[in-house]
Amino acid sequence: MKRIGILSDTHGTIPKQVYTFFAECDELWHAGDIGPGVLEQLREFKPTMAVYGNTDGWDLRNVVPETQLFTREGIKIIMTHIGGYPGHYERRMLPFFESEKPDIFVAGHSHILRVMYDKCYNMLHINPGAAGRQGFHQKATLVRLVLDDKPKDLEICEFSKF
């Protein structure tokens, strides 16, 4: 069993809620648009998997990939920044879904919290929304869940971005 914290679109800012809401997590997943200094701080706090986003510079692009494919607790995960959502996926993601058959797909970019089950690809789609201050969103959001043969106990933290 692993407790996972999921976030995206920090754009160089780590709100204090990250440290409290993810305190009991074993690992963090960051779905891109990380910003300067954030990845290092998160990795000091918890082991962190990450992908770069469209606003991240070469400093991050040289350290983390555009797309991650990994397994935790027997659950296959694909994570990218710009990936879309059920019925509106980025075309480049479709071959991954068909060949890898992930159980969970994590994407960021939209700044819109979205958790949905995709019956077509038999996977859970998670967009944790945006945790940082930059962007049109009015509320910042974080997601945490437990992996124990399957994803369960998903919780959302919503707070003012200001």
N, C-alpha and C positions, 0 to 999 in steps of 0.2 A: 504494500500500500504506500502510495506517495501522495503528498499534498502539493498541488501545483498552483502557482500564482501566474496569471496571464495579464499582460499589459501591452500597450502600443502607443505610439504618437506622443512620446514624452517631450520631444523637441528641445532637449537640453535641460529639462526641469524634472526633478523627482519630488513629488509632493510627499509630505510627511505621512499621509495615509498609506503609502506603499509600505513603509516600515511597520506600521501597526497591523494593517489588514493581511500582510504577507508574513507576519512574524512566525507563525507556525508552519509555513510552507517549507518543503524540502528543496524545491527548485522553482525558478522563475523562467517564463518564456516571454520574450519581448518581440513583438511582431513589427518592428521597424519604425523609422523616423525617430531614432534614438536621440540624436543630438550629442554635442561634445561633452565628454566627461561622464555621461550617464552610465554607460556599460561598465566602466571600471568601478564606479560606486556600487552598482547593483551586484557585481561579482564579488565585491568585498562583503556584501550583506548575505547573499545566497548564491549557490551555483546558478548560472544564467545561460540559457540557450537564446540565441538572437539571430535575426536576419536584418539586413539593412533595408532602409526605406528610400523613397525617391528624393528626400531632402538630405539624406546622410552623405557626407563627403567621403573622399578616398581613405581618410584615416579609419573609418569604420568598414568601408567596402573591402579593404585589405585584411580585415580581421574576421568578419562574419560574411556568410554567403547571402545570396538573394533568396534562396529557398533552402530549407532544412527538411530532411527526411530522417526521422529517428523513431525509436521504440522505447516506451516506458511501461513497465508492468505488463508486458505482452500486448500493449496497445500501440498501433502504428499511427504516427502523427506526421502531417505535412504542414509546414509553416512558411508563409511568405508575407510580404507587405501588401502588394497590390494583387489580390486574388479573386475579388468579387464575392458573390454569395449565391445560394441555390437559385438556379434559373438564370443567373447573370454572372457566371464565372468568366474570368479572363481566359481567353483561348489557350494560352500557354500552359494553363493548369490541367486541362482536360486529359492530356496523355499521362500525367502523373496519377490522376484519379483512376484511370482505366488500368494502368499497369501496376501501380502500387497498392491500390485498394485500401486507402487509409481508413482508420476508424474515426480520426479527428482531423479536421482542417482548420487551421488558425490563420487569419488574415487581419490586417489592420487597414490603414489608409483612409477609410471613410469618416472616421471620427464618430461613427454611429454604432452604439452597442447593439449587437445582434447575435443571438444564440438560437439556432434552428437545426432541426434534424432534416437531412437531405435523403429522402427515400430513394431517389434515382441512383445515388452513389453509396447509399447505405453508410453514411457518416454523419458525425456531429460537426456542424459548422459553428465556429466561435470567432466573432470579432469583438475584442474587448472594449471597443470605443477608443477614446483618447484620454490619457492620464495627465497630459501636460496642459499648459495655459494657452498655447498657440492654436488658433483655429476657430471655427464658427460655433462649435459645441458650447452649450451653456453649463452643462454638468460634465465633470470628469468621471471616468468609470474604471473600475478594476474588476477582474474576474478571478475566482479561485474555485478549485474543484479537487476531488479525490479520485485517483486512479487505483482501482482495485479489481482487476479483471475487466472492468468497464468503467467509464466515467460516471461519477455520481456526486451527490451533495454539492452541486454547483451553487455558488453564492456570488452576489454582485455588491460592490461598494460604489455608491454614487455620492459625489460631493461637489461643492462649488469649485470651479477652476480658478477663482480669484482669491 
